[in-house]
Amino acid sequence: MTNDLKNDAKRPGHGGRISRRRKKEAVLRLLRGEDLEMVSRELGVTAATLSGWQDAFLSRGEASLATRQTDGETLESDRLKAKLGGFMIECELLREKIAALEAGRPLARRRPRP
């Protein structure tokens, strides 16, 4: 394999990876009016791939304008906060039980049976 072929294999679109920054720059070029075919040829990717990057970029940009984000990270964060709150309540109840036992008090008053 010649050096030119080795270099082509490492170039974006030819077996190499394209960084997030370069994808963003390509999408911005399209948004500024540059020709899709020209940009895709320059990067060595298909026009469909480049259009996909643009669609993803625009859809995420639109989602970021929502008043409340509901992406996976936010949902996971909310779930973990709720779980932590439950553990904190449980911990406080256990502390109260320990204090009652150490003081020799009953854990709970029993209600008379009807």
C-alpha positions as CSV (number, residue, x, y, z in Angstrom):
1,M,0.0,0.0,0.0
2,T,1.4,3.4,-1.0
3,N,1.7,6.3,1.4
4,D,-1.1,8.1,-0.5
5,L,-3.5,5.2,0.1
6,K,-2.5,5.0,3.8
7,N,-3.2,8.7,4.2
8,D,-6.5,8.4,2.3
9,A,-7.6,5.7,4.7
10,K,-7.0,8.0,7.7
11,R,-8.7,11.1,6.2
12,P,-12.2,11.9,7.2
13,G,-14.8,10.0,5.1
14,H,-12.1,7.4,4.1
15,G,-12.1,5.2,7.2
16,G,-11.1,8.0,9.5
17,R,-13.3,9.8,12.1
18,I,-14.5,13.3,11.8
19,S,-14.4,15.3,15.0
20,R,-17.5,17.0,16.5
21,R,-15.9,20.4,15.9
22,R,-15.4,19.6,12.1
23,K,-19.0,18.3,11.8
24,K,-20.3,21.5,13.4
25,E,-18.1,23.6,11.1
26,A,-19.5,21.7,8.1
27,V,-23.1,22.2,9.2
28,L,-22.5,25.9,9.8
29,R,-21.1,26.1,6.2
30,L,-24.3,24.6,4.9
31,L,-26.4,27.0,7.0
32,R,-24.4,29.9,5.5
33,G,-25.4,28.7,2.0
34,E,-22.4,26.7,0.8
35,D,-23.3,23.9,-1.6
36,L,-24.1,20.5,0.0
37,E,-22.3,18.5,-2.8
38,M,-19.2,20.6,-2.6
39,V,-18.9,20.4,1.2
40,S,-19.6,16.7,1.2
41,R,-16.9,16.0,-1.5
42,E,-14.4,18.2,0.4
43,L,-15.0,16.2,3.6
44,G,-15.2,12.8,1.8
45,V,-18.7,12.0,3.2
46,T,-21.9,11.4,1.4
47,A,-24.4,14.2,1.0
48,A,-26.9,12.1,3.0
49,T,-24.4,11.9,5.9
50,L,-23.9,15.6,5.8
51,S,-27.6,16.2,5.7
52,G,-28.0,13.9,8.7
53,W,-25.5,15.9,10.7
54,Q,-27.4,19.1,9.8
55,D,-30.8,17.6,10.8
56,A,-29.4,16.4,14.1
57,F,-27.7,19.8,14.8
58,L,-30.9,21.7,14.1
59,S,-33.2,19.3,16.1
60,R,-31.0,19.5,19.1
61,G,-30.7,23.2,18.7
62,E,-34.5,23.4,18.7
63,A,-34.8,21.2,21.7
64,S,-32.4,23.5,23.6
65,L,-34.9,26.3,23.2
66,A,-37.5,24.4,25.3
67,T,-38.3,25.9,28.6
68,R,-37.6,22.6,30.3
69,Q,-35.2,20.1,28.9
70,T,-36.2,16.4,29.1
71,D,-33.1,14.7,27.8
72,G,-31.9,11.4,29.2
73,E,-29.4,13.1,31.5
74,T,-32.0,15.4,33.0
75,L,-34.4,12.5,33.5
76,E,-31.7,10.4,35.2
77,S,-30.8,13.3,37.4
78,D,-34.4,13.8,38.5
79,R,-34.7,10.1,39.2
80,L,-31.5,10.1,41.3
81,K,-32.6,13.2,43.3
82,A,-35.9,11.5,44.1
83,K,-34.1,8.4,45.2
84,L,-31.7,10.4,47.4
85,G,-34.6,12.2,49.0
86,G,-36.2,8.9,49.9
87,F,-32.9,7.7,51.4
88,M,-32.5,10.9,53.4
89,I,-36.1,10.5,54.9
90,E,-35.3,6.9,55.7
91,C,-32.0,7.9,57.4
92,E,-33.8,10.5,59.5
93,L,-36.4,8.0,60.6
94,L,-33.7,5.5,61.6
95,R,-31.9,8.2,63.6
96,E,-35.1,8.9,65.5
97,K,-35.6,5.2,66.2
98,I,-32.0,4.8,67.4
99,A,-32.4,7.9,69.7
100,A,-35.7,6.4,71.1
101,L,-34.1,3.0,71.7
102,E,-31.1,4.6,73.4
103,A,-33.4,6.7,75.6
104,G,-35.4,3.6,76.6
105,R,-38.5,5.0,75.0
106,P,-40.9,2.8,73.0
107,L,-40.6,3.1,69.3
108,A,-44.3,3.8,68.7
109,R,-47.3,4.2,70.8
110,R,-49.7,1.3,70.4
111,R,-53.3,2.1,69.7
112,P,-55.8,0.3,71.7
113,R,-57.6,-2.4,69.7
114,P,-61.3,-1.8,69.1
